[in-house]
Amino acid sequence: MANFDQELDASGLNCPLPILRAKKSLAGMDAGQVLHIIATDPGSVKDFEAFAKQTGNELMESKEEGGKFVFLIKKS
């Protein structure tokens, strides 16, 4: 498991809430810090890929674990 600086549990939230919460969390973080996100919305996989491209933050990891989707985003 990779190290991360902050965790966001967006379980049970539907698009676009996981992205909005992640955006808010990242805003309070320093460049180079890593946000660990847990989501249950299957749409969040594509959402976070697009979000990373749009914002220039690095999507370090995107995987499914026991019906949950786990993301690691490094703030640029």
Buried (B, 14 or more C-beta within 10 A) or exposed (E): EEEBBBEBBBBEBEBBBBBEBBEEBBEEBEEEBBBBBBBBBEBBBEBBEEBBEEBEBBBBBBEEEEEBBBBBBBBE
